[in-house]
Amino acid sequence: MTSILSKGATPPPGSADDTELRMPGRTLLLAPARFPFASRRSAAVTAPLLPLWLACLLALGGGLSMMTGFPSADVWPLTLVGVAAILVSLIGQRWNRALLVGAVAGLAFWCAHISWLTLYLGPIPWLALAVVEGAFFAFGAVAIAVVYRYAGMIWPTRLGRLVVLPVVVAGLWTAREAITAVAPEGGFSWGRVAFSQSTSPFAHLVAFVGISGLSFLLVWLVAFAVQLCRETSLGALTRGTLAVGAAALLLVVPAWSAPTNGTTRIAAVQGNTKSGLLDRVVAGDNLNAHITETLKLEGDPVDMVVWPENASDIDPEASAASAADLDFISGIMKAPLVVGTVAERNGKYYNTSLLWQNGGVADYYDKRHPVPFAEYMPARPFFRALVPDLVDLVTRDYQVGTTDTVMDVNGVRAGISICFDITDDSAVRSMVDDGAQVILAQTNNADFGQTDENLQQLAIARLRAIETGRSVVNISTVGHSAIIAPDGSTIDAIAPYAPGAMVDDVPLSTTITPASLAGRGIEWLVSGLGLAGLALALVAAARARRRATGTPRRPRP
């Protein structure tokens, strides 16, 4: 400051809030008076672009726009528009205001995105999950806002703001998604930006970078476009060219060509059963419904028959009658049967998938990711004291499976996924690592009726097919059921809430996509870049506070 004034600069007249020093022929912009300092690198502490009320309104619209990009609306560009709106609402906000803005955006998105939870269970589980996920969203928003606020101090050049800042913002967004995918209670992987892109031209990128990598690239693209809009010293044509070029850079990446090695003929049966939590049925109704549909396929040669999760509502290992029924179907079809059921072993319950052949269980897989508050109840006494009627609906606690993820089904190594497992990155990676040639995704969507949940899960299955380079047989009790090729195209499908079967020659593959090879490495890399940028922003914030209050820097010992 002294050197500037000594060269003939004079402070302009006005209040203490003035932010300019005038010199002959030019004006120097300094920090607001509440940050009365100016370093040679930059004196910029970014002020909010929007007042709090308008930022909250924009965040609300951004959250709803994000949701509209997911099925069933499936207008995928609107998810990117929503991300842009949320980022703009956070620029320059102090941490406490960013917490509010992020909470508004997060609650708007999550309340709309998982509204299917209210169909049979009412508002309490829906609001509880939305609030938990919204809280994570809000804290993630604070991290992004801190980086935006102090970015001018850390990256004072245009190159830094255009190259580094969008990477850090996208890394923080991805880190928040990665954390909520694994915690608490095993996490809730739903709602990641990548999951909105199953039908977009960006979907093919998931084979190279995985789900977290795709989320990172999309948020980076949006953050880069937002930053271009802020760089007003660049011409409009230049900014437009750079934005289009960034999008083109992602779109010109060729689709991963997943080579296949033969086919296997699969019969996947949708019984259209009453298999929801609140359905009142007689034991064996689900089993009989799938028997009825499978018998219609008699005489059609197949290599395996696949029934969905809970298709046999009587454990064949505990019931001679149920075992005889499975023997009968396997004999009629002249093929092994992969069937979902509930198994009890040593007094513990498992949501399991059995390979039934030659009169017994040849192999089994126990679900790795049982759903908290649905398949088991954490802290049961505590939550029962709050909502006893809902807690009592969960009559038994399923255990976390520890089996491997593949079965040898008539010479084919089939990866097994039960319902929520398809959203679990580690479970999907395990199938590939265990040598799966095809993925059998058994599920029961009856608790959600004809809501968006079914389509959202199918969209995730479609992305998993592209990510792993393997066909996915997504078979549900009630739909949406489909067989998806390794490139994400649909081979066959059954209408929801209609009994039926898909009988198709399904491509097999042992390819290892770049995403499978990298595993979680990409997620750790981009999240680390985001967290490193946040650390620098926190250091800059501490320096700003010291200079604003005149606190001397603590000497080193």
Number of C-alpha atoms within 10 A of each C-alpha: 11 7 8 12 13 9 9 11 18 14 13 12 9 8 8 10 12 15 16 16 18 15 16 8 5 9 11 11 15 19 20 18 13 13 18 17 17 16 11 8 12 18 20 23 20 20 16 19 14 16 12 17 11 13 28 23 16 23 31 24 19 29 28 22 26 30 27 22 23 28 24 15 12 20 18 25 16 20 26 22 18 26 23 23 24 28 24 23 30 33 22 23 26 17 18 11 19 27 22 21 29 32 27 25 32 30 25 22 27 25 22 17 23 20 18 20 21 14 14 13 16 13 12 13 16 19 19 12 17 22 17 16 24 23 19 18 25 23 19 23 29 23 25 30 31 26 31 28 23 26 26 22 23 19 18 16 14 15 10 14 21 19 15 17 24 25 24 26 32 27 32 28 27 29 24 20 27 22 16 21 20 15 11 12 14 16 18 22 20 22 20 21 26 27 28 28 29 25 19 13 13 20 23 26 24 28 28 22 25 30 28 27 27 26 25 30 24 21 27 23 22 25 24 25 21 18 20 22 15 13 14 10 10 13 11 13 9 10 19 15 11 15 20 12 12 16 16 11 10 16 15 10 12 9 17 18 14 21 15 17 12 10 16 19 16 21 25 30 29 30 29 22 24 18 22 17 14 12 11 9 12 9 11 15 17 21 22 18 20 24 20 15 17 24 13 11 17 14 10 12 14 19 19 22 26 27 31 31 27 25 33 28 20 21 20 22 17 11 10 12 14 19 19 14 16 24 20 15 21 21 16 15 22 18 21 24 26 30 22 27 23 21 21 14 8 5 6 11 17 22 24 24 29 26 21 24 20 11 14 15 15 14 16 20 23 27 25 24 24 23 20 17 18 18 19 18 20 14 9 15 11 11 14 14 10 10 12 13 10 16 20 12 15 17 11 14 20 25 17 16 16 10 12 16 27 26 24 13 21 14 9 18 21 24 28 31 31 27 23 21 21 26 22 20 19 14 21 22 18 16 23 25 15 15 19 26 27 30 29 25 27 29 28 26 22 21 20 20 18 17 17 18 22 24 19 23 21 24 21 19 26 29 30 29 24 31 30 33 31 31 29 33 30 28 32 32 31 31 28 25 30 24 29 27 23 29 23 24 14 14 17 16 20 21 14 18 19 15 19 21 27 22 19 16 15 24 21 26 22 18 19 19 23 17 24 22 16 14 16 19 14 19 23 17 14 24 28 17 19 26 20 15 25 24 15 17 24 16 13 21 18 12 14 22 13 14 17 14 11 11 10 9 9 6 5 4 3
